[in-house]
Amino acid sequence: MAVQMPMNGEEPLFRLIKEVAAEPRWGLQGVPLQPNETLTPAAYYDILSGCASAFDMWEVKYYHPLAGHKALVEWVKGTRLRPYLAFLGEERGAEFEAEITRRAEALYPVGKDGRVVLGFRRFFFTAGKQA
């Protein structure tokens, strides 16, 4: 088996989204939203090591220069933001997105070329069983 998955919970943008979503003004407390989290690498190892005789794991962090803070938020709109935006609806969702974009300006400096850089961590592992 070979697997790759995003593992971005510690990226400032992802922490910011979680922080904003926790604010009472959005009414998201107690709402059963589809989680968008991963386990730790050690947890995947523990799960699979009992049934795999070979297990390798590694990670890579990619850096994506994006056209600005709106593009930064757009990058995660179809994944990390999707459950929040779906629950909030069009108008409140747009306000939520705008708040994240505004706060992201303090976390992601604009480069000389006008772009911001998003770090995107990916975790990889392979597991196999020898006969």
N, C-alpha and C positions, 0 to 999 in steps of 0.2 A: 504494500500500500504506500502511496506517496501523497502527501497532503501539503498544501500551502494555504495560509490564511492571514488576513490582516490582524495585527496585534497592536492597536494604537491607543489603548486606554490611557497611557501616560503622556501622549502628545498634548501640548497645551490646548489645542482646539477641542479635543475630545473631552478633556477635563472641564473646559469652559461650558460646553454643551450640557454636561451633567450638572454643573453648578447653576446655570440659568434655569434648567428644567426643575431643579429642586426649590426654586423660589415660589412662595405661595401664590403670587399674582397670576401664575399660569394655570393653577388648579390641577396640576398633574399628580399630586400626592395621592397615593392609593389607586391610581388608574392602572389597570392591568395592561401595560404596554409590552410588546414583544421585546425581550432583552436583546441587546446587540453587543454581547461581551464574549470574551474567550477565556479559557482556563489558562493557568500558567504553564510554561513548558514542562515543569516538573510534574504537574498533574496529568498531562497527556502521557508522559513517560510512565507514571504509575499505573494508569489505566491499561496501557498497551504492553508493558513489559512482561506481564504475566502470560501473555499469549503470543509474544513475538520473540524469536531468538536473535533477531538482529534489529537494532533500533538506532537511527542516526537523527540528530536534530541540529538545526542552525537557524540563524536569523540574518536578515539583510534589512538595512534601512535605506530607502530610496528618498531622494530629495526632489520635490517637484516645484519648480518656479512657476508661480501662477500670476495672472494679470492684475491682481489686487485682492483686497479683502473680500469683495463680493464673490470673486472667483474661488477664493479659499472656501467660503461657505457653500458655494455651488458644488464644489468637489464632493462634499459629504451629504448633500441634500437627498440623494436617492438611497442612501444607506443609513448613516447614523441619525440624521434628522427625520427621516421618513416617518417613524412611528409618532413622533411628537407633532409633526405637521399634519398628519392624517387625523389625529385626535383633536387638534386645535381648530381645524377648519381653515378656510382660505384667509379670512381677515386677521384672526388672531395668530395664525401660522406665519403670516407675513410680518407681523409685529415681533414674533419670537425670532424669526430669522434676522430681522433688522437689528434686534438687540444683540444677538450673537455677533453679527458683522461689526457692529459698533465696538463691542468689547474686544474683539479680535485685533483691532487696530493697536491696542496697547501690548499685545502679545507677539505680534509679527511685524517687525520693522520693514519698511519699504526699502528695497535696494536701490542702487543708483540707476538701474534701468526701469524703476517703477513697479517691479514685481515683488511678491512676497514668496517665501520658501516654506513649503509644507513638508515636514518629515513624515514618512510613511513606512512604518515597520511591518515587515512580513516574517512570519514564522513558518519554517519548513520542517517536515519530518518524513522519514521513511521507516516502515516497519515490515518485517517479513518473518516467515517461519521456514526454517530449513527442514527438509524431510529426513 
